Amino acid sequence: MSRKLHVALGWALLWAGVAPAADPGPQHVMSLSMCTDDLLLELLPPERIASVSYYARDHTISYQWPQAAKVPINWGTVEEVLAQRPDLVLAGTYTTPAARSLLKKMHWPLLEIPPAADFDEIRAVTRQVAHALAREAAGEVLIEKMDSTLRALAATKPLQLIRVAAWGEGGSIPGKGTMFDTILNAAGGVNVASSLSGGYTSFDVEQLLAARPDILAYAGNVSDTPGLNTDLAQHPVIRKLYATRRVTYPSALYNCGVVESADAAVTLRANLLQAMRGS
């Protein structure tokens, strides 16, 4: 049934004095991990959400923090599951291991979602969660919006080569298989660490200079928090060479692979082009 026909039928039932059927799918859903928080908040209205993890309200790591303020939060414990009695629990495959183990032993409805590190995986996990929530149509709308943004990015790829190093805490740098690498590729940039597989590694100052990036990128929550772990980024040589060629990016759109990661690529491209102009 098309969306227009569904809406028309709903109004017809109301005019006839017949209450429309209740929304299908779980009615009281709980999320125990940051990445499943984002999907749940995208796909269900607040009244059908039992709670999300406390991470969801942290604006530095969660894209959906305004929506998370409208629902209860949890700390990922089995006791909270028993108290809230959700009809479905969403969890990441690498989070809350004790809670997931106990919930499996109790045969509680549990859906474990693997992390997404590229756009194909984002499509897969979005569809997986949307299906479990009986919100397939809403999931496809989110995916099409993401794909439309990616198509526009691909059609307007910059002609100039922009080599980027995401130089983070203590010199850490993301290689292949990371969300930063995926978003940077969509933005039209080149990751100087793309030849490094297995996620994150680290560069010292000499390695960074040898890689000759055009731009240094810093996570916003890292660059805004001075400390011993960020002193490397303040090395006099680095500050001199990259004084006008630095960009920051919001960690909230890089921590989890979500449909909004395409929007992050749009913003990153604009920032990279601005930095290349020396602004």
C-alpha positions as CSV (number, residue, x, y, z in Angstrom):
1,M,0.0,0.0,0.0
2,S,1.4,3.4,-0.9
3,R,1.9,6.1,1.7
4,K,-0.8,8.4,0.1
5,L,-3.3,5.5,0.1
6,H,-2.5,4.6,3.7
7,V,-3.0,8.2,4.8
8,A,-6.3,8.5,2.8
9,L,-7.6,5.2,4.4
10,G,-6.8,6.5,7.8
11,W,-8.8,9.7,7.3
12,A,-11.7,7.6,5.8
13,L,-11.8,5.4,8.9
14,L,-11.8,8.5,11.2
15,W,-14.7,10.1,9.3
16,A,-16.6,6.8,9.5
17,G,-16.0,6.7,13.2
18,V,-13.8,3.6,13.0
19,A,-10.5,3.7,15.0
20,P,-7.5,2.8,12.8
21,A,-5.7,-0.4,13.8
22,A,-2.8,0.0,16.2
23,D,0.7,0.4,14.7
24,P,2.2,-3.1,14.1
25,G,5.4,-4.2,15.6
26,P,6.8,-3.8,19.1
27,Q,5.2,-1.1,21.2
28,H,7.7,-0.7,24.0
29,V,11.3,-0.9,22.8
30,M,14.6,-0.4,24.7
31,S,18.0,0.3,23.3
32,L,21.2,-0.5,25.3
33,S,23.9,0.9,22.9
34,M,24.7,4.3,21.3
35,C,24.4,3.1,17.7
36,T,21.0,1.3,18.2
37,D,19.8,4.4,20.1
38,D,20.2,6.5,16.9
39,L,18.2,4.0,14.8
40,L,15.5,3.6,17.4
41,L,15.0,7.3,17.8
42,E,14.8,7.7,14.0
43,L,12.3,4.9,13.5
44,L,9.8,5.1,16.4
45,P,7.9,7.9,18.1
46,P,8.9,8.6,21.7
47,E,5.8,7.0,23.2
48,R,6.9,3.6,21.8
49,I,10.4,3.9,23.3
50,A,11.0,2.4,26.7
51,S,14.5,4.0,27.0
52,V,17.8,4.6,25.3
53,S,21.3,4.5,26.6
54,Y,22.6,7.5,28.6
55,Y,25.1,8.1,25.7
56,A,22.2,9.3,23.6
57,R,21.8,12.6,25.5
58,D,25.5,13.5,25.1
59,H,25.6,16.0,22.2
60,T,29.3,15.4,21.6
61,I,28.8,11.7,20.6
62,S,25.1,11.4,19.7
63,Y,23.5,13.0,16.6
64,Q,20.0,12.3,18.1
65,W,20.5,14.0,21.5
66,P,17.5,16.4,21.1
67,Q,15.2,13.4,20.5
68,A,16.8,11.5,23.3
69,A,15.8,14.2,25.7
70,K,12.2,13.2,25.1
71,V,12.6,9.6,26.4
72,P,13.9,7.9,29.5
73,I,17.6,6.7,29.6
74,N,19.2,3.5,30.9
75,W,22.7,2.4,31.9
76,G,22.6,-0.9,30.1
77,T,21.7,-3.2,33.0
78,V,19.5,-6.3,33.1
79,E,17.8,-4.8,36.2
80,E,16.5,-1.9,34.1
81,V,15.2,-4.3,31.4
82,L,13.3,-6.2,34.1
83,A,11.9,-3.0,35.5
84,Q,10.9,-1.5,32.1
85,R,9.7,-4.8,30.6
86,P,10.2,-3.9,26.9
87,D,8.8,-6.2,24.3
88,L,12.1,-5.8,22.3
89,V,15.6,-5.0,23.4
90,L,18.1,-3.6,20.8
91,A,21.8,-3.9,21.6
92,G,25.2,-3.7,19.8
93,T,27.3,-6.8,19.3
94,Y,30.2,-5.2,21.2
95,T,28.3,-3.5,24.0
96,T,26.8,-4.6,27.4
97,P,28.1,-8.2,27.1
98,A,26.8,-9.2,30.6
99,A,23.4,-7.9,30.0
100,R,23.1,-9.5,26.5
101,S,24.3,-12.9,27.9
102,L,21.7,-12.8,30.7
103,L,18.9,-11.7,28.4
104,K,19.7,-14.6,26.1
105,K,19.5,-17.1,29.0
106,M,16.1,-15.5,29.9
107,H,14.9,-15.8,26.3
108,W,14.1,-12.1,26.3
109,P,13.3,-10.7,22.8
110,L,16.7,-9.3,21.9
111,L,18.1,-8.0,18.6
112,E,21.9,-7.6,18.4
113,I,23.0,-5.1,15.7
114,P,26.6,-5.1,14.4
115,P,28.4,-1.8,13.9
116,A,28.3,-0.2,10.4
117,A,31.5,1.1,9.0
118,D,30.4,1.8,5.4
119,F,27.2,2.8,3.5
120,D,26.4,-0.7,2.5
121,E,26.5,-1.8,6.1
122,I,24.4,1.3,7.1
123,R,21.7,0.2,4.6
124,A,21.8,-3.4,6.0
125,V,21.5,-2.5,9.7
126,T,18.8,0.2,9.0
127,R,16.7,-2.4,7.2
128,Q,17.4,-5.0,9.9
129,V,16.1,-2.7,12.7
130,A,13.3,-1.3,10.6
131,H,12.1,-4.8,9.9
132,A,12.2,-5.8,13.6
133,L,10.1,-2.7,14.4
134,A,7.7,-3.3,11.5
135,R,8.8,0.1,10.1
136,E,10.2,-1.0,6.8
137,A,8.7,1.9,4.8
138,A,10.2,4.4,7.2
139,G,13.6,2.7,7.0
140,E,13.5,2.9,3.2
141,V,12.7,6.6,3.3
142,L,15.8,7.1,5.5
143,I,18.0,5.0,3.1
144,E,16.7,6.9,0.0
145,K,17.5,10.2,1.6
146,M,21.0,9.0,2.3
147,D,21.5,7.6,-1.2
148,S,20.2,10.8,-2.8
149,T,22.8,12.8,-0.9
150,L,25.6,10.3,-1.9
151,R,24.6,10.6,-5.5
152,A,24.8,14.3,-5.4
153,L,28.2,14.1,-3.8
154,A,29.5,11.7,-6.4
155,A,28.2,13.9,-9.2
156,T,30.0,17.0,-7.9
157,K,33.3,15.4,-6.8
158,P,36.1,18.0,-6.5
159,L,38.7,18.0,-9.3
160,Q,41.5,18.7,-7.0
161,L,43.1,16.0,-4.9
162,I,42.8,16.7,-1.2
163,R,44.9,14.4,1.0
164,V,43.6,14.3,4.6
165,A,44.9,12.9,7.9
166,A,42.5,12.6,10.8
167,W,45.1,13.0,13.5
168,G,43.4,12.4,16.8
169,E,44.3,11.8,20.4
170,G,47.8,10.8,21.0
171,G,48.5,10.7,17.3
172,S,45.8,8.1,16.5
173,I,44.7,8.0,12.9
174,P,41.8,6.0,11.2
175,G,42.7,3.7,8.3
176,K,40.5,1.4,6.2
177,G,37.4,0.0,7.8
178,T,36.5,3.1,9.8
179,M,33.6,5.4,9.5
180,F,35.9,8.4,9.0
181,D,37.5,6.7,5.9
182,T,34.0,6.0,4.5
183,I,32.8,9.6,5.0
184,L,36.0,11.1,3.7
185,N,35.8,9.1,0.5
186,A,32.2,10.2,0.0
187,A,33.3,13.8,0.6
188,G,35.9,13.4,-2.2
189,G,39.0,13.4,-0.1
190,V,41.8,10.9,0.2
191,N,42.8,9.4,3.5
192,V,46.6,9.3,3.8
193,A,46.1,6.3,6.1
194,S,43.8,4.4,3.6
195,S,46.6,1.8,3.0
196,L,46.4,0.9,6.7
197,S,43.8,-1.8,7.2
198,G,42.4,-2.9,10.6
199,G,40.9,0.3,11.8
200,Y,43.0,2.7,13.9
201,T,46.8,3.0,14.1
202,S,49.0,6.0,15.2
203,F,51.4,8.4,13.5
204,D,54.1,10.4,15.3
205,V,55.0,13.8,14.0
206,E,57.7,12.5,11.6
207,Q,55.3,9.9,10.1
208,L,52.6,12.5,9.7
209,L,55.0,14.9,7.9
210,A,56.2,12.1,5.7
211,A,52.6,11.4,4.6
212,R,52.3,15.0,3.4
213,P,48.5,15.6,4.1
214,D,47.0,18.7,2.7
215,I,44.6,19.0,5.6
216,L,44.6,17.8,9.2
217,A,41.2,16.8,10.6
218,Y,40.3,16.7,14.3
219,A,37.3,15.4,16.1
220,G,35.5,18.3,17.7
221,N,35.3,16.8,21.2
222,V,39.1,16.1,21.0
223,S,40.2,19.5,19.8
224,D,38.0,21.2,22.4
225,T,39.5,19.3,25.3
226,P,43.1,20.2,26.0
227,G,45.2,17.6,27.8
228,L,48.3,15.5,27.7
229,N,46.7,13.3,25.1
230,T,46.2,16.2,22.7
231,D,49.6,17.9,23.2
232,L,51.0,16.2,20.1
233,A,48.6,18.2,17.9
234,Q,50.2,21.4,19.4
235,H,53.7,20.5,18.2
236,P,55.3,23.8,17.0
237,V,56.1,22.4,13.5
238,I,52.5,21.1,13.1
239,R,51.0,24.4,14.2
240,K,53.2,26.3,11.8
241,L,52.6,24.1,8.8
242,Y,48.9,23.6,9.3
243,A,47.9,26.9,10.9
244,T,45.2,27.5,8.3
245,R,44.8,23.9,7.0
246,R,42.9,22.3,9.9
247,V,39.2,21.2,10.1
248,T,37.1,19.8,12.9
249,Y,34.4,17.3,12.5
250,P,31.5,16.3,14.9
251,S,32.2,13.0,16.5
252,A,28.5,12.4,16.7
253,L,28.3,11.6,13.0
254,Y,31.4,9.4,13.0
255,N,31.0,7.2,16.1
256,C,28.2,5.2,14.5
257,G,27.4,4.4,10.9
258,V,23.9,6.0,10.5
259,V,22.0,7.4,7.5
260,E,23.1,10.9,8.5
261,S,26.7,10.0,7.8
262,A,26.0,11.1,4.2
263,D,25.2,14.6,5.6
264,A,28.5,14.5,7.5
265,A,30.2,14.0,4.1
266,V,28.5,17.1,2.7
267,T,29.7,19.2,5.6
268,L,33.2,17.7,5.5
269,R,33.6,18.5,1.8
270,A,32.7,22.1,2.4
271,N,35.1,22.4,5.3
272,L,37.9,20.8,3.2
273,L,37.4,23.1,0.3
274,Q,37.4,26.1,2.6
275,A,40.6,25.0,4.3
276,M,42.3,24.5,0.9
277,R,41.5,28.1,0.1
278,G,43.4,29.0,3.2
279,S,40.3,30.4,5.0
